[in-house]
Amino acid sequence: MFDDDPPVRKNDAPQPRNMERDSIEEIGEYIDFLRGEIERAETEITRKEAQKNAAANIFGKS
């Protein structure tokens, strides 16, 4: 398993964006981007849970 993205540590997490000068449209686009990132993260959690459950079924751990 090789990922293209390096692992993100808590300290490497993106900082909140300063939206003070953004237009309403730009903020809406940013929200759409964040929703996409949330969906991507939830998909990854689901994938990893499935892998964990498959391993637990094989090796008998929970």
C-alpha positions, -999 to 999 in steps of 0.1 A, spaced: 0 0 0 16 32 -11 -1 66 -8 7 96 -29 1 119 1 25 119 30 8 112 64 -6 143 81 3 148 117 -19 169 140 7 197 139 6 196 101 -31 202 99 -41 232 78 -47 264 96 -82 281 95 -85 304 65 -89 341 70 -121 349 51 -123 385 61 -115 398 26 -132 369 7 -165 376 -12 -196 357 -4 -190 337 -36 -155 328 -26 -166 317 9 -193 296 -8 -167 280 -30 -145 274 1 -174 257 19 -179 234 -12 -142 226 -11 -144 218 27 -175 196 21 -155 177 -5 -126 172 19 -150 160 46 -165 135 22 -131 123 12 -121 119 48 -152 100 56 -146 77 27 -111 70 39 -124 62 74 -149 37 59 -122 21 38 -98 18 68 -126 4 91 -133 -22 64 -96 -32 63 -94 -33 101 -126 -55 102 -112 -78 75 -80 -82 94 -98 -89 126 -119 -116 109 -87 -133 96 -67 -130 128 -95 -132 153 -90 -99 169 -116 -72 176 
